Amino acid sequence: MNIPSHLRYTKDHEWVSVTGSVARIGITDYAQDALGDIVFIQLPEVGSTISTHDGLGEIESTKSVNDVYAPISGSVVAVNEALTSQPELLNTDPYNEGWICDIEFSQLDESELLTAEEYSALIGG
């Protein structure tokens, strides 16, 4: 499994990359592998306010439909529109081209975010 050390992770298998007051969110390599071939994603609305653990949207794969949860609270400032026509980017490049959204936050609570080592232990890596 690919678990980049510069990212933070959640127990729900999302990753977080923080730049200033904006956090980019996506699903982990482990999550995309467990889901199988992803065929659709419902993206959050730009401008919507999200609280930690709120649903950001749904991912539909050939196996199931799963929710994506917000790892932080804030306002959605960007979504990856490419996923609308190419949801498979979540499978092929989950940490780069397969990002889901950017959330602007006023305060980051990292207490529930895991390091790469902690996430690796969680998934049995």
C-alpha positions as a Markdown table, in Angstrom:
| # | Residue | x | y | z |
|---|---|---|---|---|
| 1 | Met | 0.0 | 0.0 | 0.0 |
| 2 | Asn | 1.1 | 3.5 | -0.8 |
| 3 | Ile | 1.0 | 5.7 | 2.3 |
| 4 | Pro | 2.8 | 9.0 | 1.7 |
| 5 | Ser | 4.6 | 10.2 | 4.9 |
| 6 | His | 3.8 | 13.9 | 4.3 |
| 7 | Leu | 0.0 | 13.4 | 4.6 |
| 8 | Arg | -2.2 | 12.9 | 7.6 |
| 9 | Tyr | -5.0 | 10.3 | 7.6 |
| 10 | Thr | -8.3 | 9.4 | 9.2 |
| 11 | Lys | -9.7 | 6.1 | 10.6 |
| 12 | Asp | -12.3 | 6.4 | 7.8 |
| 13 | His | -9.5 | 6.2 | 5.1 |
| 14 | Glu | -9.3 | 9.8 | 4.0 |
| 15 | Trp | -6.1 | 11.7 | 3.6 |
| 16 | Val | -5.4 | 15.3 | 4.4 |
| 17 | Ser | -2.8 | 17.7 | 2.9 |
| 18 | Val | -2.6 | 21.1 | 4.6 |
| 19 | Thr | -1.3 | 24.2 | 2.9 |
| 20 | Gly | -1.8 | 27.4 | 5.0 |
| 21 | Ser | -5.5 | 27.4 | 5.9 |
| 22 | Val | -6.6 | 25.0 | 3.2 |
| 23 | Ala | -6.8 | 21.2 | 3.5 |
| 24 | Arg | -7.0 | 19.1 | 0.4 |
| 25 | Ile | -9.0 | 15.9 | 1.0 |
| 26 | Gly | -9.0 | 12.5 | -0.8 |
| 27 | Ile | -9.3 | 8.8 | -0.2 |
| 28 | Thr | -6.3 | 6.6 | 0.6 |
| 29 | Asp | -4.8 | 3.9 | -1.6 |
| 30 | Tyr | -6.2 | 1.4 | 0.8 |
| 31 | Ala | -9.7 | 2.7 | 0.4 |
| 32 | Gln | -9.7 | 2.8 | -3.4 |
| 33 | Asp | -8.3 | -0.8 | -3.4 |
| 34 | Ala | -11.1 | -2.0 | -1.0 |
| 35 | Leu | -13.8 | -0.2 | -3.1 |
| 36 | Gly | -12.7 | -1.7 | -6.4 |
| 37 | Asp | -13.4 | 0.0 | -9.7 |
| 38 | Ile | -15.0 | 3.4 | -8.9 |
| 39 | Val | -17.7 | 4.5 | -11.4 |
| 40 | Phe | -19.2 | 7.6 | -9.8 |
| 41 | Ile | -18.6 | 10.2 | -7.1 |
| 42 | Gln | -20.9 | 12.8 | -5.7 |
| 43 | Leu | -18.9 | 15.9 | -4.9 |
| 44 | Pro | -19.7 | 18.4 | -2.2 |
| 45 | Glu | -21.0 | 21.9 | -3.2 |
| 46 | Val | -18.4 | 24.7 | -3.3 |
| 47 | Gly | -19.3 | 27.2 | -0.6 |
| 48 | Ser | -21.0 | 24.6 | 1.6 |
| 49 | Thr | -20.0 | 24.6 | 5.3 |
| 50 | Ile | -18.8 | 21.2 | 6.6 |
| 51 | Ser | -18.3 | 19.9 | 10.1 |
| 52 | Thr | -15.9 | 17.2 | 11.1 |
| 53 | His | -17.4 | 13.7 | 10.4 |
| 54 | Asp | -20.1 | 15.2 | 8.1 |
| 55 | Gly | -20.6 | 13.4 | 4.8 |
| 56 | Leu | -18.7 | 15.1 | 1.9 |
| 57 | Gly | -20.3 | 12.9 | -0.7 |
| 58 | Glu | -20.7 | 9.3 | -1.9 |
| 59 | Ile | -18.4 | 7.1 | -3.9 |
| 60 | Glu | -20.0 | 4.4 | -6.0 |
| 61 | Ser | -17.9 | 1.4 | -7.1 |
| 62 | Thr | -18.7 | -1.9 | -8.8 |
| 63 | Lys | -18.8 | -3.4 | -5.3 |
| 64 | Ser | -20.7 | -0.8 | -3.2 |
| 65 | Val | -21.7 | 2.8 | -2.3 |
| 66 | Asn | -19.7 | 4.4 | 0.4 |
| 67 | Asp | -19.7 | 7.8 | 2.1 |
| 68 | Val | -16.7 | 10.1 | 2.3 |
| 69 | Tyr | -16.4 | 11.9 | 5.6 |
| 70 | Ala | -15.0 | 15.3 | 6.3 |
| 71 | Pro | -11.8 | 15.0 | 8.4 |
| 72 | Ile | -12.0 | 18.7 | 9.4 |
| 73 | Ser | -14.5 | 21.5 | 9.7 |
| 74 | Gly | -14.6 | 24.4 | 7.3 |
| 75 | Ser | -15.9 | 25.7 | 4.0 |
| 76 | Val | -15.5 | 23.9 | 0.7 |
| 77 | Val | -13.6 | 26.2 | -1.5 |
| 78 | Ala | -12.8 | 23.9 | -4.5 |
| 79 | Val | -13.8 | 20.5 | -5.8 |
| 80 | Asn | -12.1 | 18.3 | -8.4 |
| 81 | Glu | -14.4 | 18.6 | -11.3 |
| 82 | Ala | -12.3 | 16.1 | -13.3 |
| 83 | Leu | -13.8 | 13.3 | -11.1 |
| 84 | Thr | -17.2 | 14.0 | -12.6 |
| 85 | Ser | -16.1 | 12.6 | -16.0 |
| 86 | Gln | -13.2 | 10.5 | -14.7 |
| 87 | Pro | -14.1 | 8.9 | -11.4 |
| 88 | Glu | -11.5 | 6.3 | -12.0 |
| 89 | Leu | -8.8 | 8.9 | -11.1 |
| 90 | Leu | -9.6 | 7.9 | -7.5 |
| 91 | Asn | -8.3 | 4.4 | -8.4 |
| 92 | Thr | -5.4 | 5.3 | -10.5 |
| 93 | Asp | -4.0 | 8.3 | -8.7 |
| 94 | Pro | -5.7 | 8.8 | -5.3 |
| 95 | Tyr | -3.0 | 11.1 | -3.9 |
| 96 | Asn | -2.7 | 13.5 | -6.8 |
| 97 | Glu | -5.1 | 13.7 | -9.7 |
| 98 | Gly | -7.8 | 11.9 | -7.6 |
| 99 | Trp | -8.1 | 14.6 | -4.8 |
| 100 | Ile | -11.8 | 15.3 | -3.9 |
| 101 | Cys | -12.0 | 18.8 | -2.5 |
| 102 | Asp | -10.3 | 21.6 | -0.7 |
| 103 | Ile | -11.7 | 22.8 | 2.7 |
| 104 | Glu | -10.7 | 26.2 | 4.1 |
| 105 | Phe | -10.6 | 26.0 | 7.9 |
| 106 | Ser | -10.2 | 28.6 | 10.7 |
| 107 | Gln | -8.7 | 26.1 | 13.2 |
| 108 | Leu | -7.3 | 22.7 | 12.5 |
| 109 | Asp | -7.9 | 20.0 | 15.2 |
| 110 | Glu | -5.2 | 17.4 | 14.4 |
| 111 | Ser | -6.2 | 15.2 | 17.4 |
| 112 | Glu | -8.1 | 12.8 | 15.2 |
| 113 | Leu | -5.7 | 12.8 | 12.3 |
| 114 | Leu | -3.2 | 10.0 | 12.1 |
| 115 | Thr | 0.5 | 10.0 | 10.9 |
| 116 | Ala | 1.5 | 7.7 | 8.1 |
| 117 | Glu | 2.9 | 5.3 | 10.7 |
| 118 | Glu | -0.3 | 5.3 | 12.7 |
| 119 | Tyr | -2.4 | 4.8 | 9.6 |
| 120 | Ser | -0.2 | 2.0 | 8.4 |
| 121 | Ala | -0.6 | 0.2 | 11.8 |
| 122 | Leu | -4.4 | 0.8 | 11.6 |
| 123 | Ile | -4.7 | -1.0 | 8.2 |
| 124 | Gly | -2.2 | -3.7 | 9.2 |
| 125 | Gly | 0.7 | -2.4 | 7.1 |
